[in-house]
Amino acid sequence: MKSDIHPNYDEATITCACGNVIKTRSTKKAMTVNTCSACHPYFTGAKTMVDTEGRVDSFKKRYAKFAK
């Protein structure tokens, strides 16, 4: 790498709105996020995807006219 053209890549702290603190490395020292893997419904299992019609059935119905 060329010297003196890249930003400093140091320790960083990411703070979530739920209070979770993640230590990582970044060019910014501190970041604040609204959701993280500890509070996001997809990762916690609090909410599941509801597929009423079925993705495969929907695909087949949509592209049935092209099938030969």
Buried (B, 14 or more C-beta within 10 A) or exposed (E): EEEEEEEEEEEBBBBBEEEBEBEEEBEEEEEEEEBBEEBBEEEEEEEEEEEEEEEEEEEEEEEEEEEE
